[in-house]
């Protein structure tokens, strides 16, 4: 989905984060090749960050870690998904 959005001009690939270490750059290039996606390395890096963030949130939800804080977690989850979409460079839609 992200690669398609990038191809259609719907991803802001600007990167204001720290410089990627050489080892990570090589890993991202390999991953891009294996997945067959054409994404700038900074976008692929942010995609991995967002994926792990959202996976962690699912784990928290499934193990009851939000009980007593943001329970039910629907609003927090929706807010975080939007933040992660912006973080990877997807334009806000609506």
The 8 nearest C-alpha neighbors of each residue, nearest first, counted from 0:
[[1, 3, 2, 4, 5, 6, 36, 89],
 [0, 2, 4, 3, 5, 10, 89, 38],
 [1, 3, 5, 4, 0, 36, 38, 6],
 [4, 2, 6, 0, 5, 1, 7, 9],
 [3, 5, 9, 1, 7, 2, 6, 10],
 [6, 4, 10, 2, 8, 9, 7, 3],
 [5, 7, 3, 4, 8, 2, 9, 37],
 [8, 6, 4, 5, 9, 3, 10, 2],
 [9, 7, 5, 6, 10, 4, 11, 3],
 [8, 10, 4, 5, 7, 90, 89, 11],
 [11, 9, 89, 5, 88, 8, 12, 4],
 [10, 12, 88, 13, 89, 9, 90, 8],
 [11, 13, 10, 42, 88, 14, 39, 41],
 [14, 12, 11, 15, 88, 41, 42, 10],
 [15, 13, 16, 12, 41, 42, 17, 11],
 [14, 16, 13, 17, 18, 41, 12, 86],
 [17, 15, 14, 18, 19, 41, 13, 45],
 [16, 18, 19, 15, 14, 20, 41, 44],
 [19, 17, 20, 16, 15, 14, 21, 41],
 [18, 20, 24, 17, 23, 21, 41, 22],
 [19, 21, 23, 22, 24, 18, 25, 17],
 [22, 20, 24, 23, 25, 19, 26, 18],
 [23, 21, 25, 24, 20, 26, 19, 27],
 [24, 22, 26, 20, 25, 21, 27, 19],
 [25, 23, 21, 27, 26, 22, 28, 20],
 [24, 26, 28, 22, 23, 27, 29, 21],
 [27, 25, 23, 29, 24, 28, 30, 22],
 [26, 28, 30, 24, 29, 25, 31, 23],
 [29, 27, 25, 31, 30, 26, 24, 32],
 [30, 28, 26, 32, 27, 31, 33, 25],
 [31, 29, 27, 33, 32, 28, 34, 26],
 [30, 32, 28, 34, 36, 29, 33, 35],
 [31, 33, 35, 29, 30, 34, 28, 36],
 [32, 34, 30, 35, 31, 29, 36, 28],
 [35, 33, 31, 32, 36, 30, 29, 37],
 [34, 36, 32, 33, 31, 37, 30, 2],
 [37, 35, 31, 34, 38, 2, 32, 33],
 [36, 38, 2, 31, 35, 39, 6, 32],
 [37, 39, 36, 2, 43, 40, 42, 5],
 [38, 40, 42, 41, 43, 12, 37, 44],
 [39, 41, 43, 42, 44, 38, 27, 24],
 [40, 42, 44, 39, 43, 45, 14, 12],
 [43, 41, 45, 44, 39, 40, 87, 12],
 [42, 44, 46, 40, 45, 41, 38, 47],
 [43, 45, 41, 47, 42, 46, 40, 48],
 [46, 44, 48, 42, 87, 47, 43, 49],
 [45, 47, 43, 49, 44, 48, 87, 50],
 [48, 46, 50, 44, 45, 49, 51, 43],
 [47, 49, 45, 51, 46, 50, 52, 44],
 [50, 48, 52, 46, 47, 51, 83, 53],
 [51, 49, 47, 53, 52, 48, 54, 46],
 [50, 52, 54, 48, 53, 49, 55, 47],
 [53, 51, 49, 55, 50, 54, 48, 56],
 [52, 54, 56, 50, 55, 51, 49, 57],
 [55, 53, 51, 57, 56, 52, 50, 58],
 [54, 56, 58, 52, 53, 57, 51, 59],
 [55, 57, 59, 53, 58, 54, 60, 52],
 [58, 56, 60, 54, 59, 55, 61, 53],
 [57, 59, 55, 61, 56, 60, 62, 54],
 [60, 58, 64, 56, 62, 57, 61, 63],
 [59, 61, 57, 63, 58, 62, 64, 56],
 [62, 60, 58, 59, 63, 57, 64, 56],
 [61, 63, 59, 60, 64, 58, 65, 57],
 [64, 62, 60, 65, 66, 61, 59, 58],
 [65, 63, 59, 66, 62, 60, 61, 67],
 [64, 66, 68, 69, 63, 70, 67, 60],
 [67, 65, 70, 64, 68, 63, 69, 71],
 [66, 68, 65, 70, 69, 64, 71, 63],
 [67, 69, 65, 66, 70, 64, 72, 71],
 [70, 68, 72, 65, 71, 67, 66, 75],
 [71, 69, 72, 66, 65, 68, 67, 73],
 [70, 72, 73, 69, 66, 65, 74, 75],
 [71, 73, 70, 69, 75, 74, 76, 65],
 [72, 74, 76, 75, 71, 77, 70, 69],
 [75, 73, 77, 76, 72, 78, 71, 69],
 [76, 74, 78, 72, 73, 77, 79, 69],
 [75, 77, 79, 73, 78, 74, 72, 80],
 [78, 76, 80, 74, 79, 75, 73, 81],
 [79, 77, 75, 81, 76, 80, 74, 82],
 [78, 80, 82, 76, 81, 77, 83, 75],
 [79, 81, 83, 77, 82, 78, 84, 76],
 [82, 80, 84, 78, 79, 83, 85, 77],
 [83, 81, 79, 85, 84, 80, 86, 78],
 [82, 84, 86, 80, 85, 81, 49, 79],
 [85, 83, 81, 89, 86, 87, 82, 80],
 [84, 86, 88, 82, 89, 83, 87, 81],
 [85, 87, 83, 88, 84, 82, 45, 89],
 [86, 88, 45, 84, 85, 46, 42, 89],
 [89, 87, 11, 10, 85, 86, 12, 90],
 [90, 88, 10, 85, 84, 87, 9, 91],
 [91, 89, 9, 92, 10, 88, 85, 11],
 [90, 92, 93, 89, 85, 84, 81, 88],
 [93, 91, 90, 89, 9, 81, 84, 85],
 [92, 91, 90, 81, 89, 85, 84, 9]]
